[in-house]
Amino acid sequence: TYTESVELQKSGTSDSSRITLRGNGTLGQIIVKDPTPRDGWWQTGVIMAARRSNWNIENLRIEDSSWAGITLRSCS
């Protein structure tokens, strides 16, 4: 279990060259929790990105998020 926010800082270069954020182990076994679940605002998430593209997010369970588990703004 990880209690932290994750901000995606880079983009993959194409659909065939994606960046993958993957939890190892059994599906849902890796948990990411919001470190401040009562202090978030409407655009926050445990995993966030702005103006990024070509990501795969796999095999994670998100808990206790103040607004959204994954927040993507202006992403493709």
Biopython code that builds the backbone (N, CA, C, O; Angstrom):
import numpy as np
from Bio.PDB.StructureBuilder import StructureBuilder

atoms = [
    (1, "THR", "N", (0.842, -1.184, 0.000)),
    (1, "THR", "CA", (0.000, 0.000, 0.000)),
    (1, "THR", "C", (0.879, 1.236, 0.000)),
    (1, "THR", "O", (1.806, 1.347, 0.803)),
    (2, "TYR", "N", (0.589, 2.168, -0.902)),
    (2, "TYR", "CA", (1.312, 3.434, -1.005)),
    (2, "TYR", "C", (0.340, 4.566, -0.693)),
    (2, "TYR", "O", (-0.743, 4.633, -1.274)),
    (3, "THR", "N", (0.719, 5.448, 0.213)),
    (3, "THR", "CA", (-0.102, 6.610, 0.539)),
    (3, "THR", "C", (0.619, 7.824, -0.019)),
    (3, "THR", "O", (1.458, 8.428, 0.649)),
    (4, "GLU", "N", (0.279, 8.172, -1.257)),
    (4, "GLU", "CA", (0.947, 9.280, -1.934)),
    (4, "GLU", "C", (0.165, 9.677, -3.175)),
    (4, "GLU", "O", (-0.684, 8.927, -3.658)),
    (5, "SER", "N", (0.460, 10.862, -3.683)),
    (5, "SER", "CA", (-0.072, 11.317, -4.959)),
    (5, "SER", "C", (0.980, 11.064, -6.025)),
    (5, "SER", "O", (2.182, 11.147, -5.769)),
    (6, "VAL", "N", (0.505, 10.753, -7.227)),
    (6, "VAL", "CA", (1.404, 10.483, -8.340)),
    (6, "VAL", "C", (1.067, 11.462, -9.456)),
    (6, "VAL", "O", (-0.083, 11.540, -9.886)),
    (7, "GLU", "N", (2.060, 12.208, -9.929)),
    (7, "GLU", "CA", (1.844, 13.116, -11.052)),
    (7, "GLU", "C", (2.663, 12.622, -12.237)),
    (7, "GLU", "O", (3.881, 12.470, -12.147)),
    (8, "LEU", "N", (1.976, 12.373, -13.350)),
    (8, "LEU", "CA", (2.641, 11.894, -14.554)),
    (8, "LEU", "C", (3.346, 13.075, -15.212)),
    (8, "LEU", "O", (2.690, 14.037, -15.613)),
    (9, "GLN", "N", (4.669, 13.018, -15.329)),
    (9, "GLN", "CA", (5.476, 14.143, -15.780)),
    (9, "GLN", "C", (5.886, 14.072, -17.250)),
    (9, "GLN", "O", (6.258, 15.095, -17.826)),
    (10, "LYS", "N", (5.829, 12.914, -17.859)),
    (10, "LYS", "CA", (6.288, 12.733, -19.235)),
    (10, "LYS", "C", (5.162, 12.176, -20.085)),
    (10, "LYS", "O", (4.124, 11.762, -19.568)),
    (11, "SER", "N", (5.373, 12.168, -21.379)),
    (11, "SER", "CA", (4.446, 11.543, -22.317)),
    (11, "SER", "C", (5.170, 10.448, -23.076)),
    (11, "SER", "O", (6.381, 10.517, -23.288)),
    (12, "GLY", "N", (4.416, 9.434, -23.483)),
    (12, "GLY", "CA", (4.968, 8.454, -24.402)),
    (12, "GLY", "C", (5.098, 9.111, -25.771)),
    (12, "GLY", "O", (4.514, 10.167, -26.014)),
    (13, "THR", "N", (5.854, 8.494, -26.655)),
    (13, "THR", "CA", (6.108, 9.126, -27.948)),
    (13, "THR", "C", (5.064, 8.793, -29.002)),
    (13, "THR", "O", (4.911, 9.541, -29.968)),
    (14, "SER", "N", (4.344, 7.690, -28.841)),
    (14, "SER", "CA", (3.315, 7.301, -29.811)),
    (14, "SER", "C", (2.477, 6.190, -29.202)),
    (14, "SER", "O", (2.773, 5.698, -28.113)),
    (15, "ASP", "N", (1.421, 5.798, -29.919)),
    (15, "ASP", "CA", (0.598, 4.688, -29.438)),
    (15, "ASP", "C", (1.408, 3.412, -29.279)),
    (15, "ASP", "O", (1.109, 2.596, -28.407)),
    (16, "SER", "N", (2.425, 3.229, -30.105)),
    (16, "SER", "CA", (3.236, 2.012, -30.015)),
    (16, "SER", "C", (4.371, 2.139, -29.005)),
    (16, "SER", "O", (5.068, 1.163, -28.727)),
    (17, "SER", "N", (4.556, 3.329, -28.461)),
    (17, "SER", "CA", (5.617, 3.551, -27.471)),
    (17, "SER", "C", (5.029, 4.256, -26.245)),
    (17, "SER", "O", (5.393, 5.388, -25.924)),
    (18, "ARG", "N", (4.124, 3.567, -25.580)),
    (18, "ARG", "CA", (3.455, 4.112, -24.404)),
    (18, "ARG", "C", (4.299, 3.915, -23.150)),
    (18, "ARG", "O", (5.166, 3.043, -23.095)),
    (19, "ILE", "N", (4.025, 4.746, -22.144)),
    (19, "ILE", "CA", (4.624, 4.575, -20.820)),
    (19, "ILE", "C", (3.584, 3.856, -19.969)),
    (19, "ILE", "O", (2.406, 4.212, -20.003)),
    (20, "THR", "N", (3.999, 2.859, -19.214)),
    (20, "THR", "CA", (3.063, 2.085, -18.403)),
    (20, "THR", "C", (3.372, 2.248, -16.925)),
    (20, "THR", "O", (4.511, 2.070, -16.493)),
    (21, "LEU", "N", (2.348, 2.589, -16.158)),
    (21, "LEU", "CA", (2.401, 2.608, -14.696)),
    (21, "LEU", "C", (1.615, 1.376, -14.261)),
    (21, "LEU", "O", (0.392, 1.336, -14.390)),
    (22, "ARG", "N", (2.321, 0.370, -13.744)),
    (22, "ARG", "CA", (1.693, -0.920, -13.461)),
    (22, "ARG", "C", (2.046, -1.388, -12.058)),
    (22, "ARG", "O", (3.202, -1.341, -11.639)),
    (23, "GLY", "N", (1.035, -1.833, -11.353)),
    (23, "GLY", "CA", (1.266, -2.469, -10.069)),
    (23, "GLY", "C", (1.590, -3.938, -10.284)),
    (23, "GLY", "O", (0.819, -4.646, -10.932)),
    (24, "ASN", "N", (2.704, -4.407, -9.760)),
    (24, "ASN", "CA", (3.058, -5.822, -9.856)),
    (24, "ASN", "C", (2.229, -6.611, -8.863)),
    (24, "ASN", "O", (1.841, -6.090, -7.817)),
    (25, "GLY", "N", (1.965, -7.832, -9.178)),
    (25, "GLY", "CA", (1.205, -8.672, -8.268)),
    (25, "GLY", "C", (-0.184, -8.954, -8.800)),
    (25, "GLY", "O", (-0.488, -8.692, -9.963)),
    (26, "THR", "N", (-1.016, -9.489, -7.936)),
    (26, "THR", "CA", (-2.384, -9.843, -8.281)),
    (26, "THR", "C", (-3.199, -8.584, -8.518)),
    (26, "THR", "O", (-2.970, -7.565, -7.866)),
    (27, "LEU", "N", (-4.149, -8.643, -9.443)),
    (27, "LEU", "CA", (-4.999, -7.500, -9.768)),
    (27, "LEU", "C", (-5.620, -6.920, -8.502)),
    (27, "LEU", "O", (-6.266, -7.638, -7.739)),
    (28, "GLY", "N", (-5.430, -5.643, -8.284)),
    (28, "GLY", "CA", (-5.989, -4.954, -7.125)),
    (28, "GLY", "C", (-5.198, -5.110, -5.844)),
    (28, "GLY", "O", (-5.589, -4.568, -4.811)),
    (29, "GLN", "N", (-4.106, -5.830, -5.888)),
    (29, "GLN", "CA", (-3.299, -6.060, -4.684)),
    (29, "GLN", "C", (-2.475, -4.817, -4.337)),
    (29, "GLN", "O", (-2.199, -4.577, -3.162)),
    (30, "ILE", "N", (-2.083, -4.036, -5.320)),
    (30, "ILE", "CA", (-1.314, -2.814, -5.093)),
    (30, "ILE", "C", (-2.299, -1.662, -4.910)),
    (30, "ILE", "O", (-3.086, -1.359, -5.807)),
    (31, "ILE", "N", (-2.248, -1.030, -3.753)),
    (31, "ILE", "CA", (-3.198, 0.018, -3.386)),
    (31, "ILE", "C", (-2.470, 1.355, -3.331)),
    (31, "ILE", "O", (-1.382, 1.457, -2.763)),
    (32, "VAL", "N", (-3.075, 2.372, -3.922)),
    (32, "VAL", "CA", (-2.564, 3.738, -3.831)),
    (32, "VAL", "C", (-3.644, 4.557, -3.131)),
    (32, "VAL", "O", (-4.775, 4.639, -3.611)),
    (33, "LYS", "N", (-3.296, 5.161, -2.000)),
    (33, "LYS", "CA", (-4.255, 5.935, -1.200)),
    (33, "LYS", "C", (-3.913, 7.416, -1.248)),
    (33, "LYS", "O", (-2.744, 7.795, -1.320)),
    (34, "ASP", "N", (-4.941, 8.242, -1.208)),
    (34, "ASP", "CA", (-4.770, 9.692, -1.156)),
    (34, "ASP", "C", (-4.150, 10.069, 0.185)),
    (34, "ASP", "O", (-4.685, 9.698, 1.229)),
    (35, "PRO", "N", (-3.020, 10.807, 0.183)),
    (35, "PRO", "CA", (-2.384, 11.182, 1.456)),
    (35, "PRO", "C", (-3.190, 12.211, 2.249)),
    (35, "PRO", "O", (-3.032, 12.306, 3.466)),
    (36, "THR", "N", (-4.043, 12.976, 1.584)),
    (36, "THR", "CA", (-4.876, 13.988, 2.265)),
    (36, "THR", "C", (-6.312, 13.876, 1.757)),
    (36, "THR", "O", (-6.782, 14.770, 1.054)),
    (37, "PRO", "N", (-7.017, 12.802, 2.097)),
    (37, "PRO", "CA", (-8.326, 12.553, 1.497)),
    (37, "PRO", "C", (-9.392, 13.593, 1.825)),
    (37, "PRO", "O", (-10.386, 13.680, 1.103)),
    (38, "ARG", "N", (-9.232, 14.363, 2.852)),
    (38, "ARG", "CA", (-10.238, 15.360, 3.213)),
    (38, "ARG", "C", (-9.877, 16.758, 2.716)),
    (38, "ARG", "O", (-10.682, 17.680, 2.845)),
    (39, "ASP", "N", (-8.688, 16.930, 2.154)),
    (39, "ASP", "CA", (-8.219, 18.259, 1.765)),
    (39, "ASP", "C", (-8.185, 18.486, 0.263)),
    (39, "ASP", "O", (-7.714, 19.536, -0.174)),
    (40, "GLY", "N", (-8.653, 17.568, -0.528)),
    (40, "GLY", "CA", (-8.579, 17.724, -1.978)),
    (40, "GLY", "C", (-9.616, 18.691, -2.513)),
    (40, "GLY", "O", (-10.549, 19.079, -1.809)),
    (41, "TRP", "N", (-9.441, 19.070, -3.757)),
    (41, "TRP", "CA", (-10.414, 19.918, -4.417)),
    (41, "TRP", "C", (-10.853, 19.243, -5.694)),
    (41, "TRP", "O", (-10.399, 18.133, -5.969)),
    (42, "TRP", "N", (-11.701, 19.846, -6.482)),
    (42, "TRP", "CA", (-12.405, 19.139, -7.547)),
    (42, "TRP", "C", (-11.534, 18.633, -8.688)),
    (42, "TRP", "O", (-11.979, 17.749, -9.420)),
    (43, "GLN", "N", (-10.334, 19.135, -8.882)),
    (43, "GLN", "CA", (-9.490, 18.626, -9.966)),
    (43, "GLN", "C", (-8.362, 17.737, -9.467)),
    (43, "GLN", "O", (-7.456, 17.426, -10.240)),
    (44, "THR", "N", (-8.379, 17.325, -8.243)),
    (44, "THR", "CA", (-7.294, 16.495, -7.743)),
    (44, "THR", "C", (-7.632, 15.013, -7.847)),
    (44, "THR", "O", (-8.799, 14.622, -7.834)),
    (45, "GLY", "N", (-6.622, 14.228, -7.948)),
    (45, "GLY", "CA", (-6.766, 12.787, -7.963)),
    (45, "GLY", "C", (-5.530, 12.174, -7.338)),
    (45, "GLY", "O", (-4.538, 12.863, -7.099)),
    (46, "VAL", "N", (-5.588, 10.899, -7.078)),
    (46, "VAL", "CA", (-4.422, 10.212, -6.542)),
    (46, "VAL", "C", (-3.360, 10.111, -7.644)),
    (46, "VAL", "O", (-2.168, 10.260, -7.376)),
    (47, "ILE", "N", (-3.797, 9.859, -8.881)),
    (47, "ILE", "CA", (-2.921, 9.886, -10.047)),
    (47, "ILE", "C", (-3.394, 11.044, -10.922)),
    (47, "ILE", "O", (-4.563, 11.096, -11.303)),
    (48, "MET", "N", (-2.486, 11.978, -11.244)),
    (48, "MET", "CA", (-2.870, 13.170, -11.997)),
    (48, "MET", "C", (-1.931, 13.388, -13.181)),
    (48, "MET", "O", (-0.760, 13.010, -13.150)),
    (49, "ALA", "N", (-2.487, 14.016, -14.237)),
    (49, "ALA", "CA", (-1.673, 14.407, -15.387)),
    (49, "ALA", "C", (-2.334, 15.597, -16.065)),
    (49, "ALA", "O", (-3.559, 15.715, -16.093)),
    (50, "ALA", "N", (-1.506, 16.471, -16.606)),
    (50, "ALA", "CA", (-1.978, 17.589, -17.412)),
    (50, "ALA", "C", (-1.119, 17.655, -18.676)),
    (50, "ALA", "O", (0.110, 17.649, -18.615)),
    (51, "ARG", "N", (-1.797, 17.718, -19.815)),
    (51, "ARG", "CA", (-1.121, 17.827, -21.112)),
    (51, "ARG", "C", (-0.099, 16.695, -21.342)),
    (51, "ARG", "O", (1.018, 16.942, -21.795)),
    (52, "ARG", "N", (-0.490, 15.489, -21.031)),
    (52, "ARG", "CA", (0.354, 14.310, -21.251)),
    (52, "ARG", "C", (-0.398, 13.339, -22.156)),
    (52, "ARG", "O", (-1.617, 13.438, -22.303)),
    (53, "SER", "N", (0.318, 12.415, -22.754)),
    (53, "SER", "CA", (-0.330, 11.457, -23.650)),
    (53, "SER", "C", (0.407, 10.119, -23.628)),
    (53, "SER", "O", (1.529, 10.001, -23.136)),
    (54, "ASN", "N", (-0.271, 9.130, -24.178)),
    (54, "ASN", "CA", (0.286, 7.790, -24.390)),
    (54, "ASN", "C", (0.745, 7.104, -23.116)),
    (54, "ASN", "O", (1.894, 6.676, -23.003)),
    (55, "TRP", "N", (-0.170, 7.005, -22.158)),
    (55, "TRP", "CA", (0.062, 6.299, -20.901)),
    (55, "TRP", "C", (-0.891, 5.112, -20.786)),
    (55, "TRP", "O", (-2.028, 5.171, -21.253)),
    (56, "ASN", "N", (-0.425, 4.050, -20.171)),
    (56, "ASN", "CA", (-1.264, 2.942, -19.710)),
    (56, "ASN", "C", (-1.145, 2.904, -18.192)),
    (56, "ASN", "O", (-0.040, 2.948, -17.650)),
    (57, "ILE", "N", (-2.269, 2.822, -17.513)),
    (57, "ILE", "CA", (-2.283, 2.676, -16.052)),
    (57, "ILE", "C", (-2.985, 1.352, -15.772)),
    (57, "ILE", "O", (-4.154, 1.178, -16.115)),
    (58, "GLU", "N", (-2.269, 0.426, -15.150)),
    (58, "GLU", "CA", (-2.768, -0.938, -15.022)),
    (58, "GLU", "C", (-2.567, -1.495, -13.623)),
    (58, "GLU", "O", (-1.594, -1.172, -12.941)),
    (59, "ASN", "N", (-3.506, -2.337, -13.209)),
    (59, "ASN", "CA", (-3.344, -3.218, -12.048)),
    (59, "ASN", "C", (-3.132, -2.463, -10.732)),
    (59, "ASN", "O", (-2.363, -2.910, -9.880)),
    (60, "LEU", "N", (-3.805, -1.331, -10.563)),
    (60, "LEU", "CA", (-3.742, -0.581, -9.307)),
    (60, "LEU", "C", (-5.145, -0.430, -8.741)),
    (60, "LEU", "O", (-6.118, -0.318, -9.487)),
    (61, "ARG", "N", (-5.239, -0.430, -7.442)),
    (61, "ARG", "CA", (-6.506, -0.122, -6.769)),
    (61, "ARG", "C", (-6.306, 1.202, -6.051)),
    (61, "ARG", "O", (-5.348, 1.370, -5.296)),
    (62, "ILE", "N", (-7.216, 2.143, -6.289)),
    (62, "ILE", "CA", (-7.119, 3.465, -5.684)),
    (62, "ILE", "C", (-8.177, 3.570, -4.593)),
    (62, "ILE", "O", (-9.342, 3.234, -4.809)),
    (63, "GLU", "N", (-7.757, 4.042, -3.411)),
    (63, "GLU", "CA", (-8.664, 4.155, -2.267)),
    (63, "GLU", "C", (-8.573, 5.539, -1.641)),
    (63, "GLU", "O", (-7.550, 6.217, -1.740)),
    (64, "ASP", "N", (-9.663, 5.948, -0.992)),
    (64, "ASP", "CA", (-9.720, 7.157, -0.165)),
    (64, "ASP", "C", (-9.367, 8.431, -0.924)),
    (64, "ASP", "O", (-8.724, 9.323, -0.369)),
    (65, "SER", "N", (-9.775, 8.525, -2.171)),
    (65, "SER", "CA", (-9.485, 9.727, -2.939)),
    (65, "SER", "C", (-10.470, 10.832, -2.575)),
    (65, "SER", "O", (-11.662, 10.580, -2.401)),
    (66, "SER", "N", (-9.960, 12.065, -2.462)),
    (66, "SER", "CA", (-10.810, 13.196, -2.089)),
    (66, "SER", "C", (-11.761, 13.576, -3.214)),
    (66, "SER", "O", (-12.860, 14.060, -2.944)),
    (67, "TRP", "N", (-11.366, 13.368, -4.474)),
    (67, "TRP", "CA", (-12.255, 13.736, -5.582)),
    (67, "TRP", "C", (-12.322, 12.622, -6.618)),
    (67, "TRP", "O", (-13.377, 12.022, -6.822)),
    (68, "ALA", "N", (-11.203, 12.349, -7.268)),
    (68, "ALA", "CA", (-11.190, 11.345, -8.329)),
    (68, "ALA", "C", (-9.967, 10.454, -8.163)),
    (68, "ALA", "O", (-8.923, 10.903, -7.688)),
    (69, "GLY", "N", (-10.096, 9.220, -8.546)),
    (69, "GLY", "CA", (-8.951, 8.332, -8.479)),
    (69, "GLY", "C", (-7.868, 8.742, -9.454)),
    (69, "GLY", "O", (-6.691, 8.814, -9.100)),
    (70, "ILE", "N", (-8.283, 9.016, -10.711)),
    (70, "ILE", "CA", (-7.364, 9.458, -11.747)),
    (70, "ILE", "C", (-7.926, 10.728, -12.361)),
    (70, "ILE", "O", (-9.080, 10.747, -12.790)),
    (71, "THR", "N", (-7.127, 11.791, -12.411)),
    (71, "THR", "CA", (-7.546, 13.059, -12.990)),
    (71, "THR", "C", (-6.637, 13.380, -14.163)),
    (71, "THR", "O", (-5.424, 13.511, -14.002)),
    (72, "LEU", "N", (-7.231, 13.505, -15.344)),
    (72, "LEU", "CA", (-6.493, 13.837, -16.558)),
    (72, "LEU", "C", (-7.044, 15.139, -17.114)),
    (72, "LEU", "O", (-8.240, 15.241, -17.383)),
    (73, "ARG", "N", (-6.178, 16.142, -17.290)),
    (73, "ARG", "CA", (-6.595, 17.436, -17.840)),
    (73, "ARG", "C", (-5.839, 17.701, -19.130)),
    (73, "ARG", "O", (-4.609, 17.664, -19.157)),
    (74, "SER", "N", (-6.573, 17.967, -20.191)),
    (74, "SER", "CA", (-5.987, 18.260, -21.507)),
    (74, "SER", "C", (-5.031, 17.161, -21.952)),
    (74, "SER", "O", (-3.957, 17.447, -22.481)),
    (75, "CYS", "N", (-5.415, 15.917, -21.742)),
    (75, "CYS", "CA", (-4.581, 14.773, -22.109)),
    (75, "CYS", "C", (-5.150, 14.099, -23.351)),
    (75, "CYS", "O", (-6.338, 14.216, -23.654)),
    (76, "SER", "N", (-4.288, 13.401, -24.050)),
    (76, "SER", "CA", (-4.752, 12.626, -25.197)),
    (76, "SER", "C", (-4.288, 11.193, -25.066)),
    (76, "SER", "O", (-4.576, 10.369, -25.935)),
]
sb = StructureBuilder()
sb.init_structure("model")
sb.init_model(0)
sb.init_chain("A")
sb.init_seg("    ")
for serial, (resi, resn, name, xyz) in enumerate(atoms, 1):
    if name == "N":
        sb.init_residue(resn, " ", resi, " ")
    sb.init_atom(name, np.array(xyz, "f"), 0.0, 1.0, " ", f" {name:<3s}", serial, name[0])
structure = sb.get_structure()
